[in-house]
Amino acid sequence: MSRLDVTLRIPSVLRADAHGAAAVTVALEPGATLADLLDVVRRTHPRLERRLRDEQRQLRRYVNLYVDGEECRALHGVDTPLSDGSEVRVVPSVAGG
């Protein structure tokens, strides 16, 4: 079976935690989930991963991840399946007063 190429799009506010990258493309095994992608990010860009997940490896409340345009919490959270060519966008919550 072939591997899946998945692209993680990183907003400008978090790029310093990803060595300045606007996007990272990762090769994953078939059947991979969002959690699998974030596990790879933990190894390659640990500071970025800590901004996305907490110590229990759950998504932080103030960060939204969209898988192919759908907010992952409306799908299966970190268990959301990925497919070849999937695009995951990181969208930090905006707070104001």
All heavy atoms as an XYZ file, in Angstrom:
747
protein
N       0.843     -1.188      0.000
C       0.000      0.000      0.000
C       0.883      1.244      0.000
O       1.947      1.268      0.595
C      -0.898      0.014      1.242
C      -1.955     -1.060      1.239
S      -2.929     -0.995      2.743
C      -4.393     -0.245      2.125
N       0.407      2.277     -0.631
C       1.193      3.505     -0.690
C       0.932      4.371      0.532
O      -0.071      4.232      1.223
C       0.846      4.270     -1.968
O      -0.514      4.631     -1.958
N       1.856      5.251      0.764
C       1.745      6.157      1.905
C       0.842      7.327      1.547
O       0.605      7.615      0.384
C       3.138      6.620      2.306
C       3.982      5.448      2.803
C       5.410      5.827      3.093
N       5.586      6.715      4.215
C       5.711      6.332      5.477
N       5.664      5.065      5.783
N       5.891      7.213      6.431
N       0.360      7.998      2.588
C      -0.492      9.176      2.421
C       0.356     10.424      2.600
O       1.115     10.529      3.557
C      -1.590      9.195      3.490
C      -2.420      7.948      3.712
C      -3.374      8.157      4.869
C      -3.163      7.582      2.455
N       0.230     11.368      1.695
C       0.864     12.669      1.866
C      -0.175     13.633      2.408
O      -1.207     13.865      1.770
C       1.422     13.195      0.541
C       2.676     12.462      0.114
O       3.442     12.036      0.996
O       2.900     12.310     -1.099
N       0.091     14.168      3.595
C      -0.829     15.079      4.276
C      -0.086     16.379      4.544
O       1.059     16.361      4.996
C      -1.331     14.455      5.602
C      -2.203     15.429      6.365
C      -2.080     13.160      5.324
N      -0.726     17.500      4.278
C      -0.107     18.803      4.485
C      -0.729     19.495      5.686
O      -1.954     19.604      5.784
C      -0.269     19.698      3.235
O       0.338     19.024      2.128
C       0.382     21.042      3.431
N       0.133     19.946      6.578
C      -0.281     20.737      7.739
C       0.025     22.192      7.429
O       1.186     22.554      7.208
C       0.478     20.284      8.988
C       0.199     21.074     10.268
C      -1.234     20.848     10.737
C       1.185     20.675     11.361
N      -1.005     23.041      7.382
C      -0.853     24.479      7.127
C      -0.736     25.191      8.461
O      -1.573     25.009      9.351
C      -2.047     25.036      6.359
C      -2.270     24.382      5.026
C      -1.439     25.026      3.975
N      -1.625     24.310      2.709
C      -0.749     24.295      1.756
N       0.378     24.975      1.889
N      -0.965     23.638      0.658
N       0.306     26.008      8.596
C       0.630     26.640      9.871
C       0.411     28.153      9.767
O       0.973     28.796      8.875
C       2.093     26.333     10.244
C       2.290     24.814     10.272
C       2.471     26.964     11.574
C       3.728     24.376     10.227
N      -0.367     28.737     10.669
C      -0.597     30.179     10.619
C       0.673     30.943     11.008
O       1.540     30.416     11.718
C      -1.718     30.405     11.632
C      -1.554     29.297     12.607
C      -1.063     28.123     11.808
N       0.766     32.167     10.571
C       1.977     32.962     10.805
C       2.322     33.081     12.282
O       3.500     33.074     12.651
C       1.848     34.344     10.166
O       0.725     35.019     10.680
N       1.334     33.131     13.145
C       1.584     33.296     14.578
C       2.306     32.080     15.184
O       2.954     32.202     16.215
C       0.270     33.618     15.335
C      -0.661     32.416     15.355
C       0.550     34.114     16.725
N       2.240     30.920     14.545
C       2.874     29.710     15.066
C       4.098     29.272     14.260
O       4.739     28.285     14.616
C       1.858     28.556     15.104
C       0.676     28.725     16.049
C      -0.277     27.548     15.922
C       1.151     28.886     17.481
N       4.437     29.978     13.212
C       5.534     29.535     12.343
C       6.893     29.517     13.025
O       7.739     28.704     12.673
C       5.577     30.384     11.077
C       4.402     30.073     10.181
C       4.391     30.867      8.917
N       3.115     30.644      8.245
C       2.637     31.420      7.311
N       3.322     32.480      6.899
N       1.471     31.144      6.761
N       7.110     30.364     14.012
C       8.392     30.346     14.728
C       8.594     29.000     15.415
O       9.731     28.552     15.584
C       8.454     31.473     15.751
N       7.497     28.330     15.780
C       7.576     27.016     16.422
C       7.745     25.884     15.405
O       7.860     24.720     15.779
C       6.329     26.761     17.267
C       6.217     27.750     18.426
O       7.247     28.047     19.047
O       5.102     28.225     18.689
N       7.744     26.240     14.125
C       7.911     25.252     13.047
C       9.068     25.654     12.143
O       9.030     25.431     10.937
C       6.624     25.135     12.248
N      10.079     26.277     12.739
C      11.271     26.715     11.999
C      10.908     27.634     10.833
O      11.547     27.594      9.786
C      12.078     25.520     11.501
C      12.394     24.528     12.576
N      13.226     24.808     13.631
C      11.956     23.258     12.768
C      13.302     23.742     14.430
N      12.530     22.810     13.939
N       9.838     28.414     10.998
C       9.439     29.382      9.988
C       8.586     28.831      8.862
O       8.185     29.569      7.967
N       8.282     27.551      8.888
C       7.530     26.924      7.794
C       6.062     27.351      7.792
O       5.427     27.416      8.836
C       7.611     25.404      7.901
N       5.542     27.629      6.598
C       4.121     27.927      6.433
C       3.314     26.643      6.284
O       2.108     26.621      6.526
C       3.908     28.809      5.213
N       3.990     25.574      5.886
C       3.335     24.281      5.714
C       4.370     23.174      5.870
O       5.549     23.375      5.590
C       2.673     24.186      4.345
N       3.890     22.033      6.311
C       4.731     20.851      6.456
C       3.965     19.699      5.820
O       2.800     19.471      6.154
C       5.013     20.541      7.943
C       5.789     19.253      8.093
C       5.733     21.697      8.613
N       4.593     18.993      4.894
C       3.970     17.817      4.300
C       4.594     16.574      4.925
O       5.811     16.464      5.024
C       4.143     17.809      2.772
O       3.513     18.983      2.250
C       3.496     16.580      2.149
N       3.727     15.663      5.364
C       4.150     14.476      6.092
C       3.632     13.241      5.359
O       2.482     13.214      4.926
C       3.586     14.514      7.533
C       3.910     13.253      8.287
C       4.102     15.741      8.276
N       4.479     12.219      5.249
C       4.060     10.928      4.696
C       3.613     10.041      5.853
O       4.346      9.852      6.819
C       5.201     10.283      3.933
N       2.401      9.526      5.760
C       1.814      8.696      6.816
C       1.373      7.360      6.235
O       1.169      7.220      5.030
C       0.601      9.403      7.432
C       0.861     10.743      8.109
C      -0.458     11.444      8.414
C       1.672     10.539      9.374
N       1.194      6.409      7.123
C       0.704      5.091      6.721
C      -0.785      5.176      6.387
O      -1.509      5.986      6.956
C       0.917      4.088      7.857
C       2.368      3.827      8.196
C       3.147      3.187      7.060
O       2.566      2.344      6.337
O       4.328      3.537      6.887
N      -1.273      4.311      5.491
C      -2.713      4.255      5.226
C      -3.478      4.017      6.522
O      -3.011      3.292      7.404
C      -2.849      3.058      4.270
C      -1.512      2.972      3.605
C      -0.512      3.374      4.663
N      -4.626      4.648      6.654
C      -5.429      4.523      7.863
C      -5.036      5.503      8.952
O      -5.566      5.459     10.053
N      -4.105      6.412      8.642
C      -3.626      7.375      9.636
C      -4.738      8.344     10.040
O      -5.664      8.616      9.287
C      -2.438      8.145      9.094
N      -4.579      8.849     11.253
C      -5.533      9.806     11.815
C      -4.813     11.132     12.098
O      -3.590     11.225     11.986
C      -6.126      9.286     13.128
O      -5.074      9.183     14.087
C      -6.816      7.940     12.936
N      -5.593     12.098     12.524
C      -5.034     13.381     12.922
C      -4.024     13.194     14.053
O      -2.973     13.837     14.072
C      -6.163     14.332     13.333
C      -5.764     15.732     13.765
C      -4.971     16.450     12.684
C      -7.020     16.524     14.119
N      -4.298     12.294     14.981
C      -3.358     12.016     16.078
C      -2.021     11.512     15.535
O      -0.959     11.905     16.031
C      -3.951     11.004     17.047
N      -2.051     10.673     14.507
C      -0.808     10.176     13.906
C      -0.005     11.317     13.296
O       1.218     11.378     13.436
C      -1.109      9.117     12.840
C      -1.770      7.887     13.414
O      -1.377      7.444     14.512
O      -2.694      7.361     12.758
N      -0.696     12.235     12.620
C      -0.017     13.404     12.066
C       0.634     14.214     13.181
O       1.811     14.606     13.077
C      -1.008     14.272     11.288
C      -0.484     15.634     10.829
C       0.639     15.482      9.817
C      -1.614     16.476     10.270
N      -0.089     14.454     14.255
C       0.449     15.247     15.359
C       1.595     14.526     16.074
O       2.504     15.179     16.601
C      -0.666     15.631     16.326
C      -1.724     16.567     15.728
C      -2.861     16.787     16.706
C      -1.116     17.876     15.274
N       1.593     13.194     16.050
C       2.724     12.450     16.614
C       3.995     12.700     15.812
O       5.083     12.839     16.371
C       2.420     10.947     16.666
C       1.419     10.579     17.750
O       1.165     11.410     18.652
O       0.887      9.452     17.679
N       3.875     12.765     14.493
C       5.030     13.075     13.645
C       5.482     14.507     13.913
O       6.674     14.778     14.042
C       4.713     12.859     12.151
C       5.851     13.367     11.279
C       4.435     11.388     11.875
N       4.536     15.423     14.017
C       4.871     16.819     14.305
C       5.593     16.912     15.650
O       6.539     17.682     15.795
C       3.604     17.711     14.279
C       3.896     19.104     14.799
C       3.031     17.766     12.874
N       5.192     16.100     16.613
C       5.862     16.105     17.918
C       7.345     15.764     17.775
O       8.191     16.332     18.453
C       5.173     15.118     18.857
C       5.774     15.145     20.276
C       5.100     14.191     21.212
N       5.310     12.847     20.714
C       4.540     11.807     21.004
N       3.497     11.954     21.792
N       4.797     10.627     20.526
N       7.667     14.843     16.878
C       9.068     14.456     16.678
C       9.852     15.486     15.871
O      11.027     15.705     16.122
C       9.144     13.095     15.990
C       8.672     11.962     16.884
C       8.950     10.594     16.292
N       8.264     10.317     15.034
C       7.024      9.844     14.927
N       6.318      9.623     16.015
N       6.508      9.605     13.745
N       9.210     16.096     14.884
C       9.923     17.019     13.998
C       9.878     18.467     14.463
O      10.817     19.214     14.225
C       9.356     16.926     12.569
O       7.965     17.244     12.585
C       9.579     15.538     11.985
N       8.784     18.875     15.102
C       8.599     20.253     15.569
C       7.937     20.222     16.950
O       6.757     20.572     17.097
C       7.733     21.055     14.618
C       8.226     21.125     13.203
N       9.516     20.873     12.832
C       7.595     21.442     12.059
C       9.648     21.028     11.526
N       8.494     21.362     11.030
N       8.662     19.788     17.982
C       8.047     19.602     19.310
C       7.419     20.861     19.887
O       6.390     20.786     20.566
C       9.195     19.085     20.173
C      10.448     19.388     19.427
C      10.083     19.459     17.984
N       8.018     22.025     19.637
C       7.422     23.262     20.173
C       6.053     23.522     19.559
O       5.118     23.949     20.239
C       8.349     24.451     19.922
C       9.568     24.437     20.831
C      10.524     25.587     20.597
N       9.884     26.843     20.273
C      10.469     27.841     19.630
N      11.726     27.736     19.232
N       9.818     28.952     19.373
N       5.919     23.265     18.273
C       4.631     23.447     17.605
C       3.601     22.469     18.176
O       2.479     22.860     18.500
C       4.772     23.241     16.095
C       3.468     23.299     15.302
C       2.794     24.663     15.441
C       3.728     22.960     13.847
N       3.985     21.221     18.330
C       3.043     20.224     18.839
C       2.556     20.591     20.231
O       1.382     20.419     20.549
C       3.712     18.833     18.830
C       2.752     17.693     19.104
C       2.642     17.318     20.565
O       3.520     17.719     21.360
O       1.680     16.638     20.939
N       3.434     21.130     21.068
C       3.008     21.536     22.420
C       2.013     22.689     22.369
O       1.226     22.855     23.299
C       4.224     21.918     23.266
C       4.981     20.697     23.750
C       5.993     21.026     24.837
N       7.024     21.969     24.418
C       8.173     21.623     23.828
N       8.440     20.363     23.579
N       9.054     22.546     23.484
N       2.039     23.469     21.320
C       1.047     24.542     21.170
C      -0.303     23.996     20.715
O      -1.330     24.646     20.874
C       1.534     25.584     20.158
C       2.859     26.244     20.486
C       2.773     27.355     21.505
N       1.913     28.449     21.167
C       2.280     29.561     20.540
N       3.530     29.718     20.160
N       1.406     30.507     20.300
N      -0.307     22.796     20.128
C      -1.527     22.219     19.577
C      -2.207     21.226     20.521
O      -3.433     21.116     20.531
C      -1.230     21.517     18.248
C      -0.567     22.382     17.173
C      -0.296     21.550     15.937
C      -1.402     23.604     16.859
N      -1.397     20.472     21.292
C      -1.950     19.450     22.190
C      -1.438     19.656     23.603
O      -0.336     20.146     23.816
C      -1.551     18.042     21.735
C      -2.181     17.613     20.443
C      -2.088     16.130     20.210
N      -0.723     15.668     19.981
C      -0.421     14.440     19.586
N      -1.365     13.548     19.378
N       0.837     14.087     19.410
N      -2.247     19.197     24.559
C      -1.847     19.277     25.961
C      -1.062     18.026     26.363
O      -0.749     17.180     25.511
C      -3.067     19.507     26.861
C      -4.087     18.376     26.812
O      -3.737     17.233     26.412
O      -5.249     18.625     27.183
N      -0.779     17.901     27.652
C       0.025     16.789     28.152
C      -0.667     15.440     27.968
O      -0.008     14.401     27.930
C       0.367     17.004     29.635
C       1.269     18.201     29.883
C       0.542     19.550     29.767
O      -0.705     19.602     29.911
O       1.226     20.550     29.501
N      -1.988     15.426     27.861
C      -2.733     14.186     27.619
C      -2.902     13.921     26.120
O      -3.645     13.028     25.727
C      -4.117     14.238     28.283
C      -4.066     14.116     29.797
C      -3.643     15.411     30.456
O      -4.072     16.490     30.080
N      -2.778     15.308     31.450
N      -2.230     14.730     25.317
C      -2.253     14.616     23.856
C      -3.633     14.891     23.266
O      -3.986     14.403     22.201
C      -1.695     13.276     23.408
C      -0.223     13.168     23.770
C       0.399     11.854     23.512
N       0.161     11.377     22.165
C       0.524     10.195     21.741
N       1.149      9.374     22.546
N       0.275      9.814     20.513
N      -4.410     15.710     23.974
C      -5.700     16.175     23.471
C      -5.509     17.580     22.899
O      -4.624     18.316     23.314
C      -6.740     16.194     24.588
C      -7.053     14.818     25.129
C      -7.572     13.879     24.054
O      -8.470     14.215     23.293
N      -6.977     12.691     23.972
N      -6.351     17.949     21.965
C      -6.248     19.275     21.355
C      -6.494     20.355     22.402
O      -7.395     20.234     23.230
C      -7.267     19.418     20.234
C      -7.083     18.489     19.049
C      -8.220     18.693     18.061
C      -5.742     18.699     18.385
N      -5.690     21.389     22.341
C      -5.900     22.529     23.233
C      -7.184     23.245     22.814
O      -7.524     23.309     21.640
C      -4.698     23.462     23.181
C      -3.461     22.795     23.761
C      -2.378     23.815     24.032
N      -1.166     23.178     24.515
C      -0.928     22.861     25.784
N      -1.828     23.136     26.710
N       0.210     22.280     26.136
N      -7.870     23.789     23.823
C      -9.170     24.432     23.561
C      -9.067     25.620     22.628
O      -9.994     25.894     21.878
C      -9.808     24.895     24.870
C     -10.269     23.780     25.748
C     -10.962     24.296     26.978
N     -10.225     25.429     27.547
C     -10.711     26.277     28.406
N     -11.945     26.154     28.817
N      -9.975     27.244     28.882
N      -7.981     26.352     22.689
C      -7.874     27.595     21.925
C      -7.302     27.399     20.519
O      -6.998     28.372     19.834
C      -7.036     28.619     22.693
C      -5.648     28.130     23.029
C      -4.616     28.224     22.106
C      -5.371     27.574     24.267
C      -3.344     27.761     22.416
C      -4.109     27.119     24.590
C      -3.097     27.224     23.651
O      -1.846     26.767     23.960
N      -7.168     26.166     20.090
C      -6.668     25.888     18.753
C      -7.695     25.033     18.026
O      -8.213     24.066     18.577
C      -5.319     25.131     18.811
C      -4.861     24.736     17.421
C      -4.265     25.968     19.503
N      -7.997     25.412     16.802
C      -8.920     24.640     15.978
C      -8.139     24.046     14.815
O      -7.322     24.735     14.198
C     -10.042     25.535     15.445
C     -10.855     26.115     16.568
O     -11.368     25.400     17.416
N     -10.952     27.424     16.612
N      -8.386     22.787     14.523
C      -7.767     22.135     13.383
C      -8.860     21.734     12.408
O      -9.853     21.094     12.802
C      -6.964     20.903     13.819
C      -5.561     21.225     14.308
C      -5.582     21.769     15.711
C      -4.690     20.012     14.238
N      -8.692     22.123     11.174
C      -9.646     21.822     10.116
C      -9.030     20.789      9.189
O      -7.926     20.983      8.683
C      -9.998     23.089      9.327
C     -10.863     24.032     10.115
C     -10.318     24.877     11.078
C     -12.235     24.068      9.908
C     -11.124     25.725     11.820
C     -13.047     24.927     10.636
C     -12.477     25.746     11.590
O     -13.274     26.584     12.321
N      -9.738     19.681      8.993
C      -9.290     18.628      8.092
C     -10.129     18.733      6.830
O     -11.350     18.560      6.871
C      -9.448     17.234      8.739
C      -9.066     16.144      7.755
C      -8.610     17.145     10.012
N      -9.472     19.079      5.740
C     -10.155     19.256      4.454
C     -11.376     20.172      4.581
O     -12.449     19.895      4.054
C     -10.537     17.897      3.856
C      -9.309     17.058      3.544
O      -8.274     17.629      3.151
O      -9.379     15.819      3.699
N     -11.193     21.265      5.346
C     -12.236     22.277      5.480
C     -13.245     22.041      6.585
O     -14.111     22.884      6.812
N     -13.176     20.921      7.284
C     -14.128     20.604      8.355
C     -13.422     20.668      9.697
O     -12.357     20.085      9.868
C     -14.697     19.198      8.165
C     -15.408     19.019      6.863
C     -16.906     18.913      7.018
O     -17.407     18.990      8.154
O     -17.563     18.763      5.994
N     -14.029     21.350     10.666
C     -13.441     21.449     12.005
C     -13.393     20.039     12.595
O     -14.402     19.340     12.622
C     -14.287     22.386     12.868
C     -13.504     23.112     13.943
C     -13.172     22.246     15.150
O     -14.005     21.416     15.518
O     -12.085     22.418     15.712
N     -12.224     19.616     13.049
C     -12.046     18.214     13.456
C     -12.918     17.825     14.644
O     -13.294     16.662     14.765
C     -10.576     17.903     13.726
S      -9.946     18.582     15.260
N     -13.261     18.763     15.513
C     -14.109     18.413     16.668
C     -15.518     18.032     16.219
O     -16.210     17.302     16.912
C     -14.147     19.561     17.669
C     -12.827     19.706     18.424
C     -12.890     20.840     19.438
N     -11.661     20.984     20.161
C     -10.667     21.806     19.821
N     -10.772     22.552     18.739
N      -9.582     21.883     20.552
N     -15.936     18.533     15.052
C     -17.237     18.166     14.494
C     -17.161     16.816     13.782
O     -18.195     16.242     13.440
C     -17.712     19.240     13.523
N     -15.946     16.324     13.573
C     -15.744     15.014     12.955
C     -15.468     14.005     14.070
O     -16.357     13.677     14.827
C     -14.595     15.092     11.940
C     -14.817     16.092     10.787
C     -13.553     16.272      9.975
C     -15.965     15.634      9.910
N     -14.214     13.570     14.195
C     -13.849     12.589     15.222
C     -12.687     13.069     16.079
O     -11.952     12.251     16.629
C     -13.489     11.249     14.571
C     -14.598     10.661     13.761
N     -15.688     10.048     14.337
C     -14.807     10.627     12.426
C     -16.513      9.651     13.384
N     -16.007      9.995     12.216
N     -12.502     14.381     16.181
C     -11.404     14.915     16.989
C     -10.058     14.404     16.504
O      -9.822     14.339     15.297
N      -9.199     14.011     17.438
C      -7.866     13.526     17.046
C      -7.947     12.183     16.326
O      -6.971     11.768     15.695
C      -6.889     13.444     18.243
C      -6.576     14.817     18.790
C      -7.409     12.516     19.311
N      -9.092     11.519     16.374
C      -9.262     10.246     15.667
C      -9.804     10.430     14.251
O     -10.148      9.448     13.585
C     -10.204      9.330     16.462
C      -9.602      8.932     17.798
O      -8.374      8.729     17.863
O     -10.356      8.837     18.784
N      -9.885     11.667     13.786
C     -10.359     11.940     12.434
C      -9.413     11.289     11.425
O      -8.205     11.527     11.453
C     -10.423     13.463     12.182
O     -11.354     14.035     13.111
C     -10.855     13.770     10.758
N      -9.951     10.451     10.530
C      -9.093      9.803      9.537
C      -8.611     10.799      8.482
O      -9.307     11.762      8.147
C      -9.998      8.736      8.917
C     -11.393      9.152      9.224
C     -11.346     10.023     10.438
N      -7.419     10.537      7.980
C      -6.823     11.358      6.925
C      -6.707     10.526      5.659
O      -6.603      9.301      5.719
C      -5.440     11.852      7.362
C      -5.413     12.669      8.654
C      -3.977     12.950      9.070
C      -6.200     13.957      8.495
N      -6.708     11.204      4.529
C      -6.533     10.504      3.259
C      -5.408     11.171      2.483
O      -4.938     12.247      2.847
C      -7.841     10.513      2.465
O      -8.280     11.834      2.258
N      -4.980     10.509      1.426
C      -3.908     11.066      0.617
C      -4.333     12.429      0.082
O      -5.435     12.570     -0.452
C      -3.576     10.126     -0.542
C      -2.322     10.560     -1.278
O      -1.331     10.912     -0.618
O      -2.339     10.548     -2.527
N      -3.482     13.419      0.280
C      -3.781     14.770     -0.173
C      -4.555     15.604      0.832
O      -4.876     16.756      0.545
N      -4.867     15.044      1.994
C      -5.588     15.821      3.004
C      -4.792     17.063      3.390
O      -3.565     17.053      3.391
C      -5.831     14.995      4.274
O      -6.900     14.105      4.116
N      -5.536     18.111      3.702
C      -4.935     19.347      4.187
C      -5.502     19.637      5.572
O      -6.724     19.647      5.752
C      -5.252     20.493      3.242
C      -4.609     21.788      3.672
C      -4.848     22.907      2.685
O      -4.085     22.997      1.711
O      -5.818     23.661      2.885
N      -4.599     19.833      6.520
C      -4.987     20.155      7.900
C      -4.550     21.587      8.156
O      -3.382     21.918      8.013
C      -4.332     19.186      8.898
C      -4.694     19.580     10.322
C      -4.739     17.751      8.614
N      -5.503     22.443      8.501
C      -5.207     23.845      8.807
C      -5.307     24.081     10.291
O      -6.276     23.682     10.927
C      -6.197     24.784      8.103
C      -5.984     24.887      6.640
C      -6.797     26.048      6.063
N      -6.456     26.213      4.678
C      -5.456     26.974      4.236
N      -4.746     27.655      5.093
N      -5.194     27.052      2.960
N      -4.306     24.766     10.809
C      -4.308     25.177     12.210
C      -4.865     26.599     12.256
O      -4.362     27.495     11.567
C      -2.881     25.154     12.804
C      -2.900     25.642     14.249
C      -2.276     23.760     12.695
N      -5.919     26.785     13.056
C      -6.525     28.105     13.191
C      -6.615     28.433     14.676
O      -7.456     27.876     15.389
C      -7.931     28.149     12.545
C      -8.550     29.529     12.702
C      -7.862     27.735     11.084
N      -5.713     29.301     15.166
C      -5.799     29.674     16.572
C      -7.051     30.505     16.833
O      -7.479     31.280     15.982
C      -4.542     30.508     16.830
C      -3.795     30.553     15.546
C      -4.633     29.943     14.478
N      -7.647     30.303     17.998
C      -8.801     31.116     18.372
C      -8.349     32.553     18.586
O      -7.249     32.817     19.019
C      -9.440     30.591     19.653
O      -9.970     29.315     19.456
N      -9.243     33.454     18.270
C      -8.967     34.868     18.453
C      -9.808     35.345     19.627
O     -11.023     35.182     19.627
C      -9.289     35.667     17.190
C      -9.070     37.150     17.412
C      -8.479     35.165     16.007
N      -9.143     35.903     20.618
C      -9.854     36.436     21.781
C      -9.663     37.947     21.823
O      -8.638     38.464     21.397
C      -9.327     35.808     23.065
N     -10.640     38.595     22.294
C     -10.533     40.047     22.380
C     -11.349     40.581     23.543
O     -12.077     39.849     24.189
N     -11.204     41.841     23.765
C     -11.950     42.394     24.877
C     -12.516     43.725     24.531
O     -12.495     44.260     23.499
